[in-house]
Amino acid sequence: MKVALVTGASRGLGAVMARELARAGWAVAVNYANDTHGAEAVAADIRAAGGKAAAVRFSVIDQAQIRAGLDEIAEALGPVDLIVNNATGPQPEMPLMEQSWRTYLDQLEFFVKAPLELLQAVLPDWRARKSGRVINIGSEIAELGNPLFGNYAAAKGAMLSMTRSWANELGPEGITVNLVAPGWIPVERHAGVQQEAIDGYADRTPLGHLGKPEDVAHMVVFLASDKADFITGQKFAVNGGRTLV
C-alpha cells in the first residue's frame, strides 16, 4: 500500500483530501501542527472505514520536525510516496502600506520553504525508486491578484513557478509534480462569513455557485492515481471557471 502525506490535514480541505485518498487505497499520514483532536478524528474515520492512517504532528516550517515526522510516518505506515502540500498559516489581508517583508516571508515559509524541505527530505529515496509524486495546493489568487493580499498572492505564485521547475528537473527520474489551484471553497474556518460575500463570489463564477471540498479532493486523487502517470508540471484550476486559462 502506497503512503500519502497530507500536510495540514486536521480539518478543512486537508481533512477531506486525506479521507478521499484513503478511499482510493492510500495509507494516509494526517499531518497537523496543533489540532491533535481534529487530526486523530480524521485518522480514526479512515481506520473505521477500513483504511490505514496515522496522525503525525510536526510543523512543516521546521526542518528538524519534518525529518522526525517522516521517520515517524515510515515507522507507522512506510516511506512516503506522495506529498500533498496543503498546510497554511494565518492569511491576513492588509493594505499595501501595512505589508512588510516579514508578512511576505510568513507566506513563503508555508508555500515555498515547507514544500522544498519536505521534498528534499524524501528525494534520495524517491530517486532510488524512480517514483514519487508532489501535489501542491495553490490558489486562484496567484492569477486574480486580489487586493490587500499581495503577500499571499506572491507566495502562491512562487509555488506555481516552483512546481513547473521541479517537474522539468525531476521528470526524467519518474517523479511528477503538479499543482491544484482551488477557488474559494468555504470550510470550517469560514463559518462566520456573511452570506452576501458568498453570493457575491458565486455571482462572479461562471458555474454560478461555490465548490465543495470534495471537488478539490477528487482532483488530488486523480493526480495521485496511475491515470495521471503522464501528467506533470501542470496547474489544475478547481474554481468553477473563474480563471479561464
SULZIFEN-V98227 format. One record per pair of residues at least 24 apart in sequence whose C-alpha atoms are under 7 Angstrom apart, sorted by the first residue. I is the first residue (numbers start at 1). J is the second residue. D is the distance in Angstrom with one decimal. If there is no record, write none. Layout:
i = (I/I)
j = (J/J)
d = (D/D)
This chain:
i = (1/1/2/2/2/3/3/3/3/3/3/3/3/4/4/4/4/4/4/5/5/5/5/5/5/6/6/6/6/6/6/7/7/7/7/7/7/8/8/8/8/9/10/10/10/10/11/12/12/13/14/15/16/16/16/17/19/20/20/21/22/22/27/27/27/27/28/28/28/29/29/29/29/29/30/30/30/31/31/31/31/32/32/32/33/33/33/60/61/61/61/61/63/66/67/81/81/82/82/82/83/83/83/84/84/84/85/85/85/85/86/86/91/93/93/94/94/95/96/103/104/107/107/107/108/111/111/111/112/127/130/130/130/131/131/132/132/133/133/133/134/134/134/135/135/135/136/136/136/137/137/137/138/138/138/138/139/139/139/140/140/140/163/164/167/167/176/177/177/178/178/178/178/179/179/179/180/180/180/181/181/181/181/182/182/182/182/183/183/185/185/185/185/205/205/205/206/206/206/207/207/211)
j = (26/27/26/27/81/27/28/77/78/79/80/81/82/28/29/80/81/82/83/29/30/80/82/83/84/30/31/83/84/85/86/31/32/84/85/86/87/32/86/87/88/39/35/38/39/42/38/187/188/213/86/42/213/214/217/217/46/217/221/221/46/51/51/52/53/77/52/53/54/53/54/55/56/73/54/55/56/55/56/57/58/56/57/58/57/58/59/114/109/110/113/114/117/118/121/132/133/132/133/134/133/134/135/134/135/136/115/135/136/137/136/137/152/148/149/148/149/148/148/151/151/151/152/155/155/155/156/159/159/173/173/174/175/174/175/175/176/175/176/177/176/177/178/177/178/179/178/179/180/179/180/181/179/180/181/182/181/182/183/181/182/183/233/233/232/233/232/232/233/232/233/234/235/234/235/236/235/236/237/235/236/237/238/216/237/238/239/238/239/210/211/212/213/240/241/242/240/241/242/240/241/239)
d = (6.3/6.4/5.5/6.1/6.1/4.7/5.8/6.8/6.6/6.6/5.0/5.3/6.5/4.9/6.1/5.9/5.9/4.6/6.0/4.7/6.5/6.5/6.1/4.9/6.1/5.7/6.0/6.2/4.8/6.5/6.7/4.8/6.5/6.3/5.6/5.2/4.9/5.0/5.7/4.0/6.9/6.6/6.3/4.7/4.0/6.5/6.3/5.2/6.1/5.5/6.3/6.4/6.5/6.5/6.4/4.6/6.1/6.4/7.0/5.8/6.5/5.9/6.8/4.8/5.5/6.8/6.5/4.7/6.6/5.7/5.1/5.9/6.4/6.5/6.0/4.6/5.9/6.0/4.9/5.7/6.9/6.5/5.0/6.3/5.5/5.3/5.2/5.3/6.1/6.4/6.8/5.1/6.6/6.7/6.7/5.1/6.5/5.9/4.7/5.8/6.4/4.9/6.2/6.1/4.8/5.8/6.2/6.3/4.8/5.8/6.8/5.3/6.9/5.1/5.3/4.8/6.6/4.9/6.3/6.3/4.5/6.5/5.8/5.8/5.0/6.0/6.4/6.0/5.9/6.4/5.3/5.0/6.8/4.9/5.0/4.8/6.6/5.7/5.0/5.9/6.3/4.7/6.4/5.9/5.1/5.4/6.3/4.5/6.3/5.7/5.1/6.0/6.2/5.8/4.4/6.8/4.3/5.2/6.4/5.6/6.1/5.5/6.1/4.5/5.9/4.9/5.0/5.3/5.6/5.5/5.1/5.1/6.2/6.2/4.8/6.3/5.7/4.8/6.0/6.7/5.9/4.7/6.0/6.6/5.8/4.6/5.4/6.2/4.3/6.3/5.6/6.0/6.5/5.9/6.3/5.4/6.1/5.5/6.5/5.2/6.7/6.9)
